Amino acid sequence: MGSSLVLQLHRDLFKYTSNPGGRWKSTQNAIIEILPSGSKRTRFEPVAPHLVSEAMALLHVQINNFLEEAKTDPLILIPAYVLDFLCIHPFLDGNGRMARLLTLLLLYQAGYGVGRYISLERVIEESKETYYDALYRSSQGWHEGRHTLVPWTEYFFGIMLAAYREFESRVGILTDGRGAKTELVLEAIGRFHGDFSVSELQAQCPNVGIDLIRRLLRQERKAGKLECLGRGPAARWRRK
């Protein structure tokens, strides 16, 4: 893990947008909370732009040293790294998405592959309030080194536990007799809140063939439960 990889991932993330990626921020970007009254307050003041490069380099020296020593479980190191990344807030835009991408990468490298089958992005999105609360509580005193990792680490463990429970449930459906794969696909369709592609649906249904998925999509469209937006491989689907 290193700064060059992080910059490359950010560049790839913004490849098809009008915003240039792959550069550290050039202006400060405080984390602002909008209150119900409409007023704003600063939740956290990240690292200043001119200190970002040095802060990220130090972060990667630390995480790599800990990983090489192998004395601390990766499931402790990963949330600690991600918290530091979010407190540094090295980019003008995309810090949250990058944090989730780096979480996946570090989990894969540590041998935890649940993110291949369960969308951690979705699990986090469904717990946004808890996410921000844990981040706020663990970031207080960060600049002075007086912060606590406990709230953020507990939140991370909760996300991992939820993902593995969902994966276990899906595997149970797959091994539960006739029609189980059909049920798995239909349940996956029901979990999409917006439109989705065939490939996104397939990623949610490990061990289900593409022919069955396409047949069920056609079946649900004929029944008036789905509509197809577009044609070909890039077509999107949406529940009615």
Buried (B, 14 or more C-beta within 10 A) or exposed (E): BBBEEBBEBBEEBBEEEEEEBBEBBEEEBEBEEEEEEEEEEEBBBBBEBEEBEEBBEEBBEBBEEBBEEEEEEBBBBBBBBBBBBBBBBBBBBBBBBBBBBBBBBBBEEBEBEBBEBBBBBBBBEBBEEBBBBBBBBBBBEBEEEEBEBEBBBBBBEBBBEBBBEBBEEBBEBBEEEEEBBBBBBBBBBEEBEEBBBBEBBBBBBBEBEEEBBEEBBEEBBEEEEBEEEEEEEEEBBBBE
